């Protein structure tokens, strides 16, 4: 079964951008990069990398993914949105150690 793709990447980005701006305002939302890809089953998906200033709880990301999926479906697009986030360089997520500097293993 093939996935119905109703929106081009720019339209999908505009759709996601409005949802992300609203829901990630408190996390310092900066923008999103979107790429159309195929998942492990060969179905079309939208990989979205969200730029934020602060760590985003997993539950928030799951809720956002569901909201974007619902908005895509309302427009006839059956792709799933796979979301990840990244923070500015040098800011490790809490609980993760910084990589060792060369020569200081």
C-alpha positions as CSV (number, residue, x, y, z in Angstrom):
1,X,0.0,0.0,0.0
2,X,1.5,3.3,-1.0
3,X,1.3,6.4,1.2
4,X,-0.7,9.3,-0.2
5,X,1.3,12.5,-0.5
6,X,-0.9,15.6,-0.9
7,X,1.5,18.4,0.1
8,X,4.9,19.3,-1.2
9,X,7.7,19.8,1.3
10,X,7.3,23.6,1.5
11,X,3.6,23.2,2.3
12,X,4.3,20.5,4.9
13,X,6.9,22.8,6.4
14,X,4.5,25.7,6.6
15,X,1.9,23.5,8.3
16,X,4.4,22.1,10.8
17,X,5.9,25.5,11.5
18,X,2.6,27.0,12.8
19,X,2.1,24.0,15.1
20,X,5.7,24.0,16.3
21,X,5.8,27.8,16.9
22,X,2.7,27.6,19.1
23,X,3.7,24.5,21.1
24,X,7.5,25.1,21.4
25,X,7.4,28.8,22.2
26,X,8.5,28.1,25.8
27,X,11.4,26.0,24.6
28,X,12.9,28.7,22.4
29,X,11.7,27.4,19.1
30,X,14.0,28.6,16.3
31,X,12.9,26.7,13.2
32,X,12.5,23.4,11.5
33,X,14.2,21.5,8.7
34,X,12.0,19.0,6.8
35,X,13.1,16.2,4.5
36,X,10.9,13.6,2.7
37,X,12.3,10.1,3.2
38,X,11.3,6.5,3.2
39,X,10.9,4.6,6.4
40,X,12.1,1.0,7.1
41,X,8.9,-0.3,5.4
42,X,9.4,1.9,2.3
43,X,6.6,4.2,3.2
44,X,7.0,8.0,2.7
45,X,7.6,10.0,5.9
46,X,8.5,13.5,6.8
47,X,11.7,13.8,8.9
48,X,11.5,17.0,10.9
49,X,14.5,18.3,12.8
50,X,13.4,21.1,15.2
51,X,15.8,23.7,16.5
52,X,15.1,24.9,20.1
53,X,17.1,26.5,22.9
54,X,15.9,24.2,25.7
55,X,15.4,20.5,26.2
56,X,11.9,19.3,25.1
57,X,10.2,16.6,27.2
58,X,9.4,13.4,25.2
59,X,5.7,13.7,26.0
60,X,5.6,17.1,24.4
61,X,7.4,15.8,21.2
62,X,4.9,12.9,21.0
63,X,2.0,15.3,21.3
64,X,3.4,17.6,18.7
65,X,3.9,14.6,16.3
66,X,0.3,13.7,16.8
67,X,-0.9,17.2,16.1
68,X,1.2,17.4,12.9
69,X,0.0,14.0,11.8
70,X,-3.6,15.1,12.3
71,X,-3.1,18.3,10.4
72,X,-1.5,16.4,7.5
73,X,-4.4,13.9,7.4
74,X,-6.9,16.8,7.3
75,X,-5.2,17.9,4.1
76,X,-5.2,14.4,2.6
77,X,-1.6,13.7,3.3
78,X,-1.0,10.3,4.9
79,X,2.7,10.7,5.9
80,X,3.9,10.4,9.4
81,X,6.1,13.1,10.9
82,X,9.3,11.8,12.6
83,X,10.4,14.5,14.9
84,X,13.8,15.1,16.6
85,X,15.1,18.2,18.2
86,X,18.5,19.8,18.5
87,X,19.8,22.5,20.7
88,X,22.6,25.0,19.9
89,X,26.1,23.5,19.8
90,X,27.7,23.1,23.1
91,X,24.5,22.6,25.1
92,X,24.3,18.9,26.1
93,X,21.0,17.6,27.3
94,X,20.9,17.2,31.1
95,X,22.4,13.9,32.2
96,X,24.6,13.5,29.1
97,X,28.3,14.1,29.4
98,X,30.2,16.3,27.0
99,X,32.5,14.4,24.6
100,X,36.1,14.2,25.9
101,X,38.5,16.6,24.3
102,X,41.2,15.0,22.1
103,X,44.0,13.6,24.3
104,X,41.8,13.6,27.5
105,X,40.1,10.2,27.3
